[in-house]
């Protein structure tokens, strides 16, 4: 009881003076004209502008993360402010400071409309619909990694080289797991039955999601820094050994490994037929999901943007957006974008979300493509 009271008092102190909302910012508004690419150029290249919106970014405020769920587009700034916009209309939903500026937050993760982030050794929740902020649990160890979830628990990769499992119902610690060799755990992935995690030594483990019970282990040949991805019965792991691994999620058996010639630092983007993998020196690569065969490589690619039918949209160096054809295995169109700050990796639908250096969000869609 005393520990819980201390936690709540600490939370109150942390949030004191930080309950900023949209009243402390100028309201964002609809804007006319594009500062990145003119509408006629968009249309000539087969895109349409669905909406655009100026964010009320203050002086010396920078965007740290952009992310979305089915209903909203969100940004987190270096001042620990979340700005939230309706995904269909661009209308501002809320602006909320979630902690005092300067306090380190982990990258938010989302489950069923709730965002989760950690500040120090406290796990926080932010309800995207209501903008309410709450304390989930006091952590055994601070973390620098995004928190992962299933329907009943949160899993936190601590600086103590453990993954700690906390009940979402009451915040109580359920159990902890470690790597066999006490290696630093770098990433985790979970569903209601299984917990997968990887280490700095290149180990990949599968454990039970509700107890500290090891099921299988697999060893890559170098560190794993990137988040893992899952689809169907398989998990995909990108390693610093230049290999993209496809493993059976339940047995750990290797299905294939794709040699991409460059250390891999980014999470794979997984579809039923193709895997998109960003590399550190060879740009963005497309790999067939069934056999690991390389389809194409965009050497100057810096980020996957979205996919529509046969087309994959890739952000490239110099602000170039390329359309890559999976069928033709080549670039079939490109467009120059000016004044770009950041962009969203969107796997939910085919829209492209770009953010300018002036803090303007653009929501685009491709209107001419091949299914």
N, C-alpha and C positions, 0 to 999 in steps of 0.2 A: 504493500500500500504506500509506504513512504517513497519507494522508488518511483511509483506511478505519479505521486504528487510532485516530486522533484522534476520529473519529465514534463509534466504539464506546465509547471512554473517556468521551466526553461523554454518551452515552446512559446509561452506568452511573451517572455522577454525577447525572444528571437523575432517575433512578429510585431512587437511594439513599434509603432511608427512606420510600419511597412505595409499597412493595409491600403495601398494606393489602388485606386480604380480609375476608370476612364475620366472621372472629373478632374484628375490632376494632369491629364494629357489633353491636348486639343483633339477633337473628334476627327477620325479619319473620314475622308470624303471621296465620292466619285471624282475621277479626274478625266480630263480630255487630252488626247494625244499620248503618244508613247515616247519615252526618253530612251528606249532600247532599240526598237524597230518600228517603222511606220506601218500603219494598218494595211496600206496597199501592198507593201512588201510581204507582210504576213499572208495576205490573200494570194499573191502571186506564187508563194511557196507552198500553198495548200494548207494553211492554218487559219483558224478563226480565233478572235479574241472573245472569250466568254465573259470575263470581267477583269477589272483592274482596280486597285485600291492603294491609296497612300497610307502607310503606317506612320503613326506619330512618334517617330524615333527621335529622341533628344540628342543634343550635342554630346559627343564622346560616347554615345551608346552604339553598340555594335551587336549584330545578330550572331549568336553562338550556334544555335540549332534551329532547323526547320523540320517540321514533321506534320503528320496528318492522321486522322482517323476517318471513317466513312462520312462523318458529318461536318468536320471542321479542319481548317488549315491553321497551324499554330507556329509561333516563333518564340524562342527564348533568347533574351538579350544578355549581354555581359553585366547589366544592372539587375539581373535576376527578375526581370519582368516578362510575363507571358502575355502575348497578344494573340487573340483568337478570332477567327473569321469564318462565317458560314461558307462551306465549300461550294455551294451551288450559286450563291449570289454575291459573295464577297462582303456581305454586310458584317460590320463589327459586332461580335458577340460579347466579348469582355476584354478588358486589360487589367492585369492584376500583378502586383509585385508579390512574390512568394517568399522573399527573405531580404535582408539588408544587402545592399551592394557590397561586393567584395567577398562574401561568403561563398565557398566553392560548392556548386551543385553538380551532381552527376547528371548525365544525359537522361532526360525523362523517358520513361517507357509507359506504354498505354495498354490497358485491358478493360474492355467493356465500358468505355467512356470515362475511365478514371486514369489520370496520370499519376505516376509514382516517381519520386526523386529522393535522394538523400542529401541531408545537410549535416555534416559532421557524423555523429553516430545516431542520427534519428531518421527514420523512414517516414516520408510525408506523402499524403495523397491530395490530389486536386481534382475535383469533380468538374469535368469539362462543361456539363450542362448548366450547373449552378454557380461555378467558380468558387465553391467552398473549399477551404483548405483544412486538412485534419492530420493528426498524428496517428500513424499506424503502429509503430513499434520503436523501442529503443534497441539499437543494434549491439551485438557482442563486439563488433569491430567495424571501424569506418571502411568505406569502399570508394573506389574511383570508377567502378564499372556500373553500367545500367543494371537495374534489378530486373529479374525475369519472374514470370508468374504462370501458375495454372489456375484452376477454378477455386482452389482452397488455400493456396500458400504463396508466399513470396520467398525467393531464393537470392541471397545476397553474397557476392564474392567479396570476402573481407580481406583486409591487408594482412590478416593473420594466417593466410594461406588456407582458409577454410571456406566452404560454402555453408551458410547458415540458413535453415528453413524456418520461416515464421508463419504462424497461422494468420490468415486474413481476417478471421472472425474476432480474435482477441489479442493478436500480436505476440502470442507466446512462442518462444523458441521450441521447435519440435525436435530437430536433430541437426547434426553437422557432418560433413564429409570432407575428406582430404584426398590428395593424390598419394599413391603408394610411395613415391620417392620424395614426398614433402616438397614438391615443386610448386612454384607460384601458379595459381589458377588464373587463367586469362579471360575465359569466356564460358558461358553456360547457356543451355537450352533446355526447356522442360515442357512436358505435357502432364496430364493427370496420372500417368503411370510411370513415366521414365524421366530421369534427369541425365542429361549429357553434359560433359564439361571437358575442357582442354587446358593444357598447361604450357608453361614457358619451355619445358623440355620436349614438347611435341607429343605428349601423351594425350590420348582421347579416351575418356571413360564413359561408361553407361552405368547408372545406379538406379535403384528404386526411387520413385519420387516421394514416397512417404516414410522411408526409413533408410538408415545408412547401410545398404546392402548392395555390394558390387555385383554387376551382371557380366560385363565384358570390358576389355581394354584393347586398344590399338595404338601402335606407335608410328607417328610420322618421324621424319629424320631431322626436323628443325622446329623452332618455336612456332606456336600458333598464336597470332595476335588478333586475327579477325574473328568477328562473331560467326557462329555456325548458323546454317539454315536447314530447314526440314521441309520435305514434301512427300506425302504418302508414307511409304515404308522406308524412306532413306533420309540420311543426313548428309550434308555437304560441308566440307571443312577446307578452308584455304590456309596454306602453310607458308612459312618463310622459306621452305625448301623448294619453292616454285611450283609445287604440286597442288592441284585441286583434287580432293579425295571424295569419292562417293562411297558411302558405307551403308550396309544394311543396319537400320536403326536398332534392331532387336537382337542381332547376333554379332555385329561388329565386322562381318565379313566384307572384304574389299570388293566392290563391284567394278570400279575402274579408277585410275588416277590420270589426270591430264597434266602434262608438263607444259607450263606456260612461259618458261624462260625468264622469269623475273619473280622476286619475292612478292608474296601476296599479303596485303594488309587490310583488305576490305571484305566485307561479308558478301558471299555470292547472292545474286538475284536469281531465284529459281522459278522456272515455269515447267509445265509438264514435258515440253519438247526441247527446251533450251535452257542453258545456264549462262548468265552474264557475269563475268568476273573482271573486276578492275585489278590491274597489276601495277607495280611500282615503276616499271620502265617500259612496258610494252603496251600501254594503253588499256582499252577495254576489249576483252575477248569474248566471243560467243562459242559455246561448246555444246555439242549434242548431248541431251540428257540421257539417252539410252546407252551410248558407248564412249562418251568422253572425247569424241573426235572434234578437232578445232574447225569451226565453220569460217570464221573471219576474225581479224584483229584490226582494231582501229588504233593505230600507233599513237595518235595525238588525242585519243579519247581520255577524258578526265572523270566522267560520271554518266551512269545510266540515268535517263530521265523518265521514260515510260515506253510502253509498247502498245501498238494498235494493229491487230491482225499480223500480217507479215512484216510490218515495219517496227524497227527498234530505233528509238530516238536517243542520240548520244550527244552530250555536251563535250566539246573539244577545246583545245587550246585556242586562245585568241577570241573566245566567245562565239565559236562556230557551232551551230546545231546541225548534226548530220542525221539523215534518214538512212538507216542500213536495212537492206532487204535480207531476210533469212533465206528466202527462196533463191534469189539471184546471188547471194553471198557477196554483195558489193554495196557501195554508197549510191543511192539513187536520188539524192538531193541534199542541199545544204543551205543554211541561212546564217547571216552574220547578225549577232546580237551585241549591242553596245552597252557600256556602263553596267555590266552584270556584277552583282555582288555574290549571290549564291543561288542554288537551285535545289529542288526537292527530288529525291529518288522515289518515284511513285509506282507502286506495284498494285494499287487498288483498282485503278482504272487507267484510261489512256491519256488523260490530260497532262499537260506540261505546266509546271509551276516555276516561275522565275522571279527573282527578287533583285531589283536594281540597287545601285549604291546609294540612291536617294531614299530607299526604304519603300519602294512601290512594288506591290505584288501583281504579277500577271498570271492569269489562268488562260492557257491556250489549249486548243484541241486541233488535231489533224482532221481535215475534212475530205482530203483526197488520199486514199491509201488502198492497199490491196489486202484482202482477207486471206 
